[in-house]
Amino acid sequence: MADKYGLFAWHVSQWRCLSRKGKLVLPGDRVQMFVPLVVEPVGAPDLAAV
């Protein structure tokens, strides 16, 4: 997996270890937890917009 994303194997191993211990802190942990979702009805595509 590390090679696929251009990372070192030890780096991924360290992340997994920290995650198992509950010590992995991601930058996203400090951002807003709610993101509004907009759902539009499914219909024929608007060809004028293309």
N, C-alpha and C positions, 0 to 999 in steps of 0.2 A: 504494500500500500504506500509506503514512504516514497519509493521510486516513482510511482504513478504521479504523485503530486510534487516531485522535486524536493523532498524532505529527507533528512537523515533518519535512519531506523531508530537510533537512540532518542531522537526528539519525540517521535510518536510514542515510544515506550514510556518516556518520562510523562507525557500528557496522560496516558492511560493510567499510570501509577498514581498521579495526582488526582485524577478523576475518581478512582476507586477509594481514595482516602478522603474525598470530599473537599480537597484543597484546590481544585482547578477553578480559577476565576477567569472568566472570559470578559472581554470589553463590553459585550452585549448585556452583561448582568446589571449594568448601571443605567441602561436606557429605558425608555417607556415600555411597559410590558403589554399595553393594549394598542393594537393597530386597527383602525376602522376598516371594515371590509365592505366593498361596494359590489353588489350582485346585480347584473343586468339580465333581463329576460333573454332567453335563447330564441333566435329567430333568423330570418334570412339576412345574410350579410349586406351591409350598406355599400353597394358598388360605387356610389358617388364619392365615398371617402377614400377609395383606393386610388 
